[in-house]
């Protein structure tokens, strides 16, 4: 007599526990349940041999189950699905960045902890941009930097370039004093310093161009008169 389908409507973890306790015989389980058990055990780090021992199957049989599982889980290229994954990636990065920025601005933690939180927040944005560039969502060529490099930080920030440089020096000094200046932090500080310097140069060039445009306009107006 066939077993009631509802009797097998339990999570795979339930059957794994029951098998280990000796309350269920593997031979009484349908193939789809055994496949679910194999998938869960493999995802948890069990080897093919360990799974085979628990289910009283050969390694070859377990590998065959895994091949079927991979076939079912295989993804085909899908533009809409890719957009959804990228959107989820950006959303999670923003959430993590906002959380770390709140920690960095909090007065509860130590200076070293806040320094690490701010650097981690910067790393999240940097790595997200690099990932979007590798996926061709953003251009690989650096874009013109104008205004304050922290302009888009949560809550805004109108500090001058000199103030930003001083902030980086303070962060580096505190990190050295507290022993938290690891290679990644030091690299991040240097990269930020370069970005500030580049932003200054770009702004100066823009000002020079504006000045030239203004002089040219004045000359043309003089000729017309």
N, C-alpha and C positions, 0 to 999 in steps of 0.2 A: 504494500500500500504506500503510495507516494506521501512524503512528509508534507505537512502544511507549510506553504511558502513563508507565512508570517513567523514561523518558528526560527527562521534564519535571518530575520530583520533585526540584527544586532550589529554594533560596530565590531570591526575586526579585532580590536583589542580585547573584547569580551571572549571571543573564541580562542585567542592566544592564551589568555589566562586559564580558561577552562581546560584547554589541552594540557597545559603545564601542570594543572592540578589533578589531571587524570579523570576529569568529569565528562569529557567528550572524546570520542574516538574520531580520529581524522577521517577514517573511512566512511563515517556517517555524514560528512559535510559535502555539499555539492561543489563542483569545480570552481564556480564563480566566487564562493566564499574562500576557498583555498587560495585562489589568485589574489584576493584582497589581503589575506594574511601574509602571503609572500611579499606583496608590495609594501605593507606596513613594516614588516621585519627588516626588509632590505633598506628602506628609508631610515630606519633607526640604527643602521650600521651592522646588522647581522650579516655574516658571511654566507655564501652559498651552502657551504657544508653545515653550518649551524642550522640554517633553515631546513635543510634536508633531514637532519637528525630529528628536529622537532616534529616535522610532518611525516616522518617515516617514508621519505621519498629519496630517490637518487639525486646526486648533484646535477646530472643531466636533465632530469625532469624539472628541477627548480630553475635551471638556466632557460629551459623552454618556456616556463611561466614568465620569467623576466623578459624574454624576447617578445612575448605577446603583450606584456604590459607596456614596453617601450613603443611598440607599434600603435597601441591605443593612445598613448600620450604624445605621439609625434605631432609636431605642428607644421602646417603648410604656410608658405608666405601669404600674409594677409595684411594689407595696408591699414585697414581700420583697427585691427588687433594691435599692430605696431604702434599706432597713434595712441591707443588706450594705455599700452605699457609705458610709453614715454610720458604721457600725461600723469600716470601714477607715480613714475619716478620723480618727476618735477615736483609734484604735490608733496611727496614724502620728504624730499630734500628741503622744501620750504618750511615744512612743519618742524623738522629737526633744526634748521637754521634759526627759526624764530625761538625755539625752546632754548637753544644754546646762547642766543643773544640775551634772553631774559636772565639766564644764569650769569652771563658776563656782566650785566648791568646791576645784578643783585648785590646788596651790601652784606648778605649773610655769609658768603664764602670768603676765603682768603684771597689775597691778591694773586697768588700763584694759580689757584683754582679758576679765578675769573679770567686770568690770562690764557689759560689752557682752553677755557670755554670759548673765548673769542677767536682764538686761533682755529679751533675745531669748526666753528661756524664759518670762518673764511674758507677752510679746506672743503667744506661741503659745497659751497657755491662754486669754488674753483673746479672741483671734480665734476660737478653737474654740468658746468659749461663745457668742459673737455669732453664729457660723454655726449652731449648734444652736438658738439662739433664732429665727433667721430661718426655720429649717426646722420650727419649732413643737415641737421636742423638749424645749425648755426655755421657761419662761414669760418674757415680755419684762419684766415688772415685777420690780424689784429685790427680792430676798428679804432677810429680816432677817439681819443679820450678827451672829454671836455668837462669842466666843472670839477667839483669835489669827488674823489673816488669813493667816498662813503655816502654820496648823495642818496643812493637807493636803499640805504640801511633802514631798518624798521624805525619809524619815528623821525627819520631825517637827521641830518647832521651838517651843520654849516661851519665846521672848523676850517681854518686856513691850512695851506700846505705846511707852513711852519709848525702849526699846532699838531698836525698829523705826524710830522717828523719827530716832534718831541714826544708824542704818545708812543711811537715805536721805540724810541730810545729808552723810555721808562719801562716799557714791556720787556725789552731785552735786558735791562739792568736788573729788574725784579726777578726775571727768569734765571739769570746768572746767580743772583744772591740766594735764591731758593733751591738751586740745583735742578731746575726743571727745563733748562735750555738744551733740549735734545736736538739732534740734527734736523728733524722735521720742522721744529719751531724756528730754529735759526734760518733754515731755508725760506720759510714763510715770511719772516721778517725782512730778509734781503729782497724777496720778490716784491713785497709791498713798498719797500723803499724805492725800488726801480720804477714801480708804477707811479708813485708820487712824482719822481723826477721827470718821467715821461709826460705826465699830465701838466707839469709846470712848463715844459718845453713847448708842448702843443698849444697851450694857452698863450704863451709869449708869441709864438708864430702867428696865431690867430689875431692877436692884438696888432702885430706888425702889418699884417695884411689889411686889417681894417684901416690902419693909419695910411697905408699906401692908397687904398681905395678912396679915402677921404681927400688926400692931396690931389689925386687924379681928378676927382669930381670938381674940386675947387678950381683947378687949371682949366677944365672944360667950361665951367661957368664963366671964367674970366675971358676966355676967347670969344664966347658967345656975346658978351657985352661989348 
